[in-house]
């Protein structure tokens, strides 16, 4: 589903950029190239980008800094790549708003598959919103999730959400009081088979709590049900702290 989409590849290793460009162009995508973080940021600000592939170890602005800045203004899917295959880079990248993480060395065909999955998810996400014009919002306590703008309002203050955060919060808020297992949440929100990757869900839940809770370590809205999963506090049980 290239659909005239543009992929930004940001990596200071020109061989990596060239390799990914070759494989992605074969699938019909337009490719934009950047070789440091500043160049990538300027391109995102000045041009349409449908998905970004960002290396962590770039000069002038590393991938983490670029991702953090990007997430203050944009919701496009981001895949982070890194030569370091430790959990810390993956958790930090996901925590800053990355949608996926790929360790080097990688199979370029896997990268193409991941790109297609992220774009498909973003496309389905937008279609999911457009179908829902009859239900403008969900309100629980001081939280109002607006479907047409994908914004969360907390005591009338707007809070920007990524597409994954929106889908996760919408899933939870649509069934307050219902306990969702990690498997159920992953397959509903990520639209992929669950691979026992608890870190991915935990990071996204933590990001949401940071945005909506007065005390994220003592959550009032998104509750952990030990040994089972997560639930959003039912309307009848909700009490503002």
N, C-alpha and C positions, 0 to 999 in steps of 0.2 A: 504494500500500500504506500508507494512513494508519493503519489498524489501531488507532485511538484513541491516536495518538502525539502527544506534546507537543513543540513547537518553541519554544525560547527565542530571541527576537530582542533583542540588546543593542546599541543605537546611540543616541547622544544627539540624532540628527536624527529628530524625530518623524515627519517626512514619509516617511523611509526605512522606519521601523518600520510605519507605516500602510500603505504600498505593499506591502511583503512580507507583512504580515498578510492583506491583501485577497486576494492571489494564493494564499497557502498555505491559507487557510481554505476557498477554493474546492475544494481537493483533499482536504478533510476533516480537516486537522490542527488540533489545539488550539494556540493561540498564547499564550505568556507574553511580556510586554513588560518591558524594563529600559532605563533611560536613562543609566546610568553603571555602572562596573565593580563598585562595592560592591553596588549593587542586584542586579546579575546574579549575583554570588557568593552573596548571601543566598538568592536564589531557588533556585539550584542546590542549596544545602545543605538547603533546607527542602521541596523539591518534586521530584517525578519529572520529569526532562527527558530526552527521547530524543535530541535533537540541539540544538546551540547554534550560532547565527549571531552572531559577535562582531565588532564594529567595532574597529579599532585605536585610533583617536583618541577615546577616551571620557574624561570627567573622573572624578576620585576614585580610579580604578584603570584604567589603559589596557588595551587588549586583550591586549597581550603579557604584562603582569603577571597579568591574569586567567587567561590560558591557562596560564601557568607554574604558578599556584596550583591550577588545576583539574586539571592532569595529575598532581599529587601524590596525588590521591584518586579521580579518576573516569576512565573510559575511553570515555564517550559521544563520538560523532562531533562534531567541531567544524569549522565553516567560518568562516574569517577573511575579512573584507571591509575594503578600504582605499581611500581616495581617491588614495593614492600607488601608481603602477603600476610601481615599480622592482623589480628582482630582489631587492634587499636585504630589503625587507619580506616578500616571498614566502618567501625562503630562511629568514629568521628565524622567521616564523610556522610553517613546516613543521618547522623544527628544534626548536621548542618543543612540537611535538606536534599541530599542526593537521592535519586530514585533507584540507583543500582550501583554496584561496585564490581570491577573486574581487575584481577591481579595479572601483572606481566610475569612471564611471557604468556600470551593468549593466542587462541586460535581465532583468526579474523572472521571465520564463519560463525563462531559463537558470538562475536561482537555484533555482527549483522543481525543475528537472531535476537539478541538483547535489544538492539535498536528497534527492530520491528515490533517486539513485544511492548516496549515503552510507548511507541507512537500509536499502536493499536489501543493500548490502555487509555492514553490521552484522548484519542478519537472517541472511544466508547464513553469516556467520562463526559465529554462535551455533549454527545448525543443523549446521554443519561439526563443531563441537566435540561436540555431543550425539550424533552418529553414531559417535563414536570411543571408546566406552566400553571396547572390548577392548584398546586400546593406551593405557595410562595415561600413558606418558612416553617420551621419547627421552633417552638418556644418552650423552654424549661427554665423556671426561675428567671434570673437576669440574662440568660443566654438565649439568643435568637440566631438561628442558622438560616440565612437567606439563600434559596436555591438559584435564583436568577443571577445574583452577583457572586456567589460562592464565598461570601464574607460571613464571618461570625461577629455578632454584636454582643458585647459583654457590658452590661449597664450602659447601653447606647453608644459604647465606644467600638468602632470597627476594628476587627482583627483579621489580617490577611492569612489565608491558608493555602498551602500547596494542594495540588489535586489529590495526592494520597491522604493528606490530613483531612481534606474535605470529605472524601469518600469514607474514611474511617469514622470520623465524627458523625456523619450522616447515618451510617449503619447503626452506631450505638444509640444515637438520639432518637432514631425512628422506632426503636423498641426498648423504651426505658424500663429497667427492671429485669430485662432478659439477660441471662448469662450466655455470652459467646465464648466458645473455646478458641484457643489460638488458631487451630486448624480452620474453624469456621470463618474467623475474621480474615485470615490470610487468603482463603479461597474466594471470599466475597469481595474483598478490597483489591487484592493484587490480581485476581482472575487467573491464578496459576495453582497447580497442585502444591500442597504444603510439603516442604522438604525438611521439617523439624528445625527450621531456622528461627529460633525464638528471639535472637538479637534484633532482627528486622522489626518485628512487632513491638518489642519492648522499647526500641529507640523511638518509634513513631508515637507510641502511647506517652512516653516521657516528653516528647516535643509538644504534644497537645496539652498535657498537664501544665507545662511551663507557660502556655499561652492562656489557659482558661482558669486555672486554680489560683486561689489566694495563697495557699500553701501547697505547692506541688508534692511535697513529701507526705502530706496528710490530705489526700485528695477528697474533695467534697462531691465531685461529679462523676469522674471515671474511677470506679472502684475495682480493685483487684480481688477476685474471689479465689482464695488460695486453693491450688490444686485443680481448678476448673478453668478459669479464664478471666474475662473482664465483663463489667456491666455498667451502664449509665444509670445513675440514681433515678428511680421512678418518681414521677411528678408528685404523687401523694406522700412520698417519703422525703422529698427534697426540703432541706432547710439551709438557708444562706448563713454562712459563718460570718 
